[in-house]
């Protein structure tokens, strides 16, 4: 019996069709990956499944009393709550049960004839707590907090002091502690270091309940999935097996579809040629061919749309040989995040900055760019250097991509702006939507379009591959390889940068030497 049945699901955004008559099901305990190019509708489907969006037609039916877990958007993270207290909320029903049990115990002395009933209630509650492993709650919290790198923050830290990425990790930890019958995880590895991705991989492989995971990390998907749901052309198709098996099946299917499309096209062309030639001389036969033509079910032309292309230009004026030089630079806010560092960034260097979350990677680049004052030491920056900065952020804006990017370069024509947005992989439909209505991958392409229109000697990119699909990552990698200027890249994906960077700064090693 299915835990989820989706029947004839249709959804539109304005006058644009997102899904058309979609049908699929999820079985109990099934480990599924949801894949598709940026803009295929993965996040929209999750919002429909959780009831945050309503379909225009069709049904979404969950099994009776099924518990569905989906990452909240920093709900409940008010000041005054510690990390431990927030994670304990995953077991609130058990704490309530313990409170009731203790209340019953306080009534024993004056119970009189009610003592037997109170003892029975007390025993039932105690048995329930033991059944749900209440006395192992602290251990469970620490295990998951350790696996996701939350222990390093300190369990007594106020949740309001956490960064956006740290808050997302905390929400993920609470969700895993709740162990719902269905997990819906939208790119859960985005804010995780490699070691924590490995831990999550193992956890999900052992997870006894069902889940659907959206991810563009092929290795991660390959390890954790037993079925793949592929979103394309407003519909969904199910593939049994892991991601590697899906790719083989998809490639084979595309070859077969291309062959069928070509064959049908030739047949249609022959029929149309006969009809045009014989409308008068052989009218009866031409009419018969017209009926045959009208009955043909057209094979859809195989296409994923044009691949994105990213090109980054430099200004006409050439910057000096040294872009940055530091001498015993101390980086941080109230206290240094790592040891004093002496660094040199030369023109044309392409440097990957790596390390665990919270190690100080973003703080370092903001210090180098002059957005944060150093705590000590010396920073020498080349004044002629023009920098373009890609930050980690979601753009909660009501303006459209066209409006936002054109405001950046009002000297260009609308046609020129459209061309750059199209190069990044955004369609005419995307550029008319409010930016807040776009997926994470589509928002990333808007920001990359801004970078393409900002000539710079120095590109600073903080986790630019978060949310990007495989084709977009490959296109960005090629664009950065071909860039003639200097690059500072924060990334958790060695596969993305290892072939083209000239140097790797491992911030974790600087941090370790501070202790």
N, C-alpha and C positions, 0 to 999 in steps of 0.2 A: 504493500500500500504506500502511495506517495505521501510525503510530508508536505509537499507543495505542488499544486496544479495551477498552471497558467494557461488559460484557454482563450484563443482569439483576441489577444491583447492588442489594442490599437491606441496609440498616443500621438498627439500632434503638439507642436510648439508653434503658435500662430497658425500660419497656413502651410507649415512644413511638417511632413510626416516623419516621426521618429521611429515608431514601430507600426507594422501593418500586419494584423491577424497573426500575432505571434503565439506559438504553443510550445510549452516544455514542462517538464516535471523534475522534482528533486526527490530522491529516495532517502529514507532514514539512514544516517551514518555515511552518506555519500560525500566524498571530498572533491569538490568541483572548482575549477578555475573559470573565470569569466574574462574572455579576451576579445580584442577588437581594436581597430585603429582609434587614435584620438578623435572624439566626436561621434563614435559609433553609438553611444548611448548607455555606456556601462553604469555611470553614476546615476543617470536618469532611471534606469531599471531598478537600481537599489532603492531609490526614493519611492518608486511605485510599489515595490515589494514591502516596504516598511509603512506604507500609508501616508507618507509625506507628500505624495502626488497622487491624484486620482486619474485613472485611465479614461480615455474618451469612449472606449468600448471594450468588451471582453471581461473576463473574470480572473481574479487572483485569489485562490482558495488555499489557506493554510489548514493543516490538520487540526482537529479540536484540541484546544488548550496548549498548543505548541508554544514554547518560549523562544523568541527570536532575538538575538543580540546584535546590535548595530552600534558602531562608534558614535557617541554623542559629540556635539560641538562645544566642548568645554563647559557643559552644563554642571552646575553644582560645585564649581571650583571657587567658592567664595573665600575671602580672607578669613583667617582664624581656624582653618581646618588643616591638619597636618596630612602628609602623604599617607601615613599609617591609618589615620582615622577615615580618610576617603576610601582606602582599599577595604577597610573593615565593613563598609556599607554593602559590599557584595554579599555579606553574610548577615544582613540586618535582621532577617527573619529568625535566625538562630540566636542572635543577641536578645531579641524580643522574647524568644522562648525561654532563655536563661533568666531574664528578668522576671517572667511570670513564675518560673520554678522557685526562684529565691523569695518571691512574694508569698508563695504557698508555704515555704519553709518557716517564714516568720509567724505564720498562723498556727503552727503545730501546738504550741504551749497552751493556747486557749481554745483548741478545736472541739473538745468534748466529744459528742456523738459523731461529729463530722470528720474525725481524725482518719478513719479508714478511707473515706472518699478522697481526702486531701493526700493521703499517702499514695493512693492509686494514681491520682493526677500527677503527683510529683514523679512517681516511677515512670509513667508514660512519657512525660516531658524529658526526663533524664535519658530514657532509652532512645527517644527521637534525636536528642543531641549527640549521643554516641553513634547512632546510625549515620548521621550526617557529618561525623568526624569533627564536631565543634571544637574539641580539645586539641585539634591539630591545625586550627585556623591560622595561628601565628606563624607556624612553620610553612603552611601553604603560601601565605602572603610573602614571606621572605624568599621562598623558592622562586616565585614568579617575578618578584621585584628584582632579585639578583639576575635572573635570566634575561630581563629586558634592560638591565643597567640602571634601575631605579635606586638600588641600594646605595650607589655612589653619590646620589643627591642627599641622602640622609632621610630616614623615614619620619623624623620629627620636623622636617622643613615645612613651612607654610606653603600650601599649593599656589597661593597668589604670587609667589616669588619665582615660579617656574617659567621657563621660556615656552613658546608655542609648541616646539618639538617635544619638550619634556612633558608638557600637559597631554599631548597626544599619546605618548608612551604610557602615562598614568591611566588614561581612559582605556587603553588597550589592556593593561594589566587587570583592571577591575572587570572588564568584559570576560577575560579568560578565567578569572576567579569565579565568576557566576556560572560558567559552564552551561550556557543555554543549549537547547536542542538543535538550534541552527545559528551559526555565526555568519554574519555578512561583513566581510573585511575589505575595505576599499584602500588598496595600496598600503598595507600595514608595515612594509619594510622601509618606507620613505625616511623615517627619522631614526632608524636603527643602524648601529655600527655592525661590521661584518660578524663579530663574535655573537652579537645579540640576534642577528638574522639566522645564524646557525642554530642558536637555541630555539628560536621560534619555529624553525623548520622541523626540528625534532619533536617539539611539543605538538604541532599540528599533525604530524604523521601518526602520533599516538592518540590523537583526539578521537574519542569514541562516538561523538555526535557528528552531525552533518555541518558542512560549511560551504560557502561560495566565496572565493577570494578573487578580487581584481588586483592584478599586478602586471608590471612590464618587465619584471626580473625573471628571465627565462629559466635560469638555474633553479631559483626558488620554486617556480611553478612546476618544473619538471619533478622536483623532489616530493611535493606535497599533494599532487592531484592524481585522481583515478578516473576523472572524467573532465572534459573541457566543453564549455558552452561558448560558441563563437558567434559574436554579433557582427553582422554585415548586411548591407542592403536592406535595412529596416526589419530584419528578421534574425532568428537564432537557429543554430544547428548544434546538435549534440554529437560529441566524439568520445567514444570509450577509450580509456588509456590516459597516459600522462601527456605533458606538453610536447615532448619529442615525437610521440606517436601521432599527435594531432597535426604537427607540422608536415609530417610525411603524407598523412591522409589528405590534408588540405592541398598540398602541392599536386598530388595525384588527381584530386578532384578538379583542380583548376586546369590541368592538362586535358582531362576528359571534357570539361565544359567548353574549353577553347575549341577542341576538335568538333564537338557537336554544334557549336555556334557557327563555325566555318562551313560545315557540311550543310546546315540548314540555310545559311545565307546563299549558298550556291543554288540550292533548290528553289528558294524564293525568287532569286534573280532570273532563273529559267522560266518560272511561272509568269513573272511580271513581263518578261520579254515576249513570251508567247501571247499574252493578253494584249499588249500594246500592238503587236504585229497583226493580230487576227480579229480585232474588234468588229470589223465589217465583213471581211471575206469569210471568216469562220466564226460567226457570232455565237453560235450555240456552244462550240467547243471552248471559246474564250470565256463565256459565262460559267461553264463548268469549272474552268481553271480558277476563276474568281472565287467560286464557292470553296474550292480546295484551299486557296490562299487564306480565306477568312477563317477556316477551321484550324489552321496551324497554330499550335501553342508555342509562342516564341521563346527560344532559349536566350536567357539573359547574357548580355555581353560581359565576359569576365573582366572585372576591373576593381582596383582598390583606390582609384583616383590617382592623380599625380603625386609622386614622392616629394616631400619637402626639400627645399634647398636653402642653405644659409650661407651668406657671404658677408664678411665684415671688412669695411674699408678703413684706411688710416688717413689722417689729414695730410695736406701737402707739406706742411712744415715738419721736418724730421727732428725728433727729440734727441737729446744727448745720449751718450753710451750708457750711463747709469740712470736707472729710473728711480730706485730707492737704495739708500744705504742706511743701516742702523748700527749703532754702537752701544752694546749693553742695554738695549731697549727693554724697559719693563712695561708689560701689557696687562691691563686689567681695569677694575673699577676701584674698589676699596683696597684690594691687595692684589699682588701679581698672580696671574693664572699659571705662569710657568717661569722658568729661570730667565734672567736677562739674556737677550739674543743679539748677536751681531750678524746681520744678513746683508747680502748684496743682490739686487735685482738689476740685471743688465738688459739693454734693448734686445728684443728678440727671444728672451728667456720665456719658457713655458713651464710654469711650476705648479705641481699638484700639492695642495695642502691637505693632509690627511690626519685623522685622529678621532677619538671617541667623541660623542656628543657632549658638549659642555667643557671640552678641553681648551677652548679659546680660539678656534679657527676664525669664526666670524668677527670676534673682537680684534684679532690680529689684523685682518684686512681693513676693518674700519679705522684702526689706529694708523695703518700705513696711508690710508686715504685722507687722514686728517679729520675724520668724523668724531673720533674719540681721542682725548689728550693722553699721551703716555704717562705712566707713573714715575718714570725716570729714564735716564739714558738719553741718547741722541738719535734723532730721525732727520735724515737729509733727503728731501724729495725734489726731483727735477721739476722746475716750475713750468716748463713748456709742455709737460706731459698732459695730454687730454685722456681722461679715464671714462669708461662706460661701465656701469655697475649693475649686475643682475642679482637682485636680492631674493632670499627665500620669503615669499609672501603670496597670499591670495588677494586678488584685487576685487574688493567688495564695492564695485562701482556700478552706477546706473547708466553710465555712458557706454556707447558701443566701441568696439575696437577701432572702427573707422574714425570716430570722433576723437578718441584718445590719441591715436598715432598721428592724426592730422594736426592736432594741437601742438604736438612736439615739433612737427616740420610744416608750418603753414606756408612756407615758401614753395612747397611742391604742389602739384596738381592732384586732384582726387584720383585720377587714373594712375599716377605714379604711386600713391599710397596703396591703392588696391593691388597693384602689381606686387609690392613687397609683402603685403598680408597674404596674398595667394601663394607667393614663394614659400612662406612658412608652413603652408598646408591648410590655411583657413579658407573656407568656402564663402560664397556670397551670402549664404544663410548665416554663417558664424559672424560675419562682420556687421550684420544688422541687429544682432542680439545685444542686450545689456551684458557687460562683461561678467557681472555676478552670476548670470545664468549659464555661463560657459563651464565646461569641465576643467579640471586642473591642467590637463594637457593642452587644452585650447588657450587657457590663460597664459601658460608658459610660452606659447607661440606668439601671443600678442607682445609679451615682454621681449622676446627674441627679435621680433620685427622692429621694436624700438631700438634695440642694439644695432641692427643692420642699418638703421637710418641715423646713427650717431657715430660719425667718423672718430676714431680714437686710437691713440698710441698704445693704450693699456685696456685690456678687457679683464674685468674682475667678475668671476661667476661663482655664486654660492649655491651649490647643489642644483645646477641647471637641468639635470636629467630626471629629477623627480617629476613624475606624471607623464613623461614623454614615452610614446610607443617606440618599438624597435626601429622602424623606418626613420622616425624623427631623430632618434639618438645617433643613428649612423650618419644622417645628413649633418647634424651638428658637429659630430666628430670630424667629418671631412672639412667643414667650414673653419673649424678651429685649427686644424692642421695647416690649412692654406693661408691663415691670417698672418700678415707680415709683421705685426706688432708683438707686444708682450702680453702674456696671459698669466693671471693668478686664478687657479681653479680649486675650489673646495669640492671634494667628491668622496663618496663611499664606494665608488664603482671602479676598481682597478681595470676591469675589462674595457672601460670607456677611455681611460687616459694613458694606460701603460705604454702604448705603441708610439706616442707622439710627444709626451712631455720631456723636458730636458733635465728636470730635477724634481725630487719629492721631498717636501718638508713634513716630517712626522712629529706633530705637535705633542703627541703622547710621550715621546722620549724626552722632550724639554720639560714636560710636567713631572715626569718620574724623577728627574734629577733635582727638582725643587724640594721633594719630600725628604 
